[in-house]
């Protein structure tokens, strides 16, 4: 099956689609992850609605880890780069300098952390993954959504199930405990600019 919960569009007739699948999807020659890494993996596709046939699939890749992964939010900037968020059980690819390069220690059986990734569909292979980071604490971070501003900062929201005391928040946060979160990540994916419950 395939779950396609989210879509974004740019000003040039391209559709950016993300979700999760446990079966085969068509991937492009420049895919970051051309084969599924686990039973249920996240994925992202760029479709050019101004083209036809196979040429309309501009970019398509799996993006997942060793456990269940699902992309649940997507946004696109004015340069055609797209931003994904979702949740994963671990083994998710992260990049050098990522804000949170490793999965947080778990207090739940499911053990989900959110992730945030930025990809460039005009690049190929490893070069297409600009940054990728975990975003989580010891509880489960689930069903996240994302938006991006003109400077490339990513805004992520979602909810924490279970132990919420270890989710990363910034000094001066509006609320220091709860279940819902709002986080602003810098353009390089290396720093939290703001994070609050």
ABEGO torsion letter per residue (X at the ends): XBBBABBBBBAAGBBBBBEBBABBBBBBAABABABBABABBBBBBBBBAABBEAAABABBBBBBBABBBBBABBBBBAAGBBBBBEBBAEGBBBBBGBABABBBBBABAAGBBBBBBBBBAABBEAAABABBBBBBBABBBBGBBBBBBAAGBBBBBEBBBEBAAABBBBBGBABABEABBBBBBBAAGABBABBBX
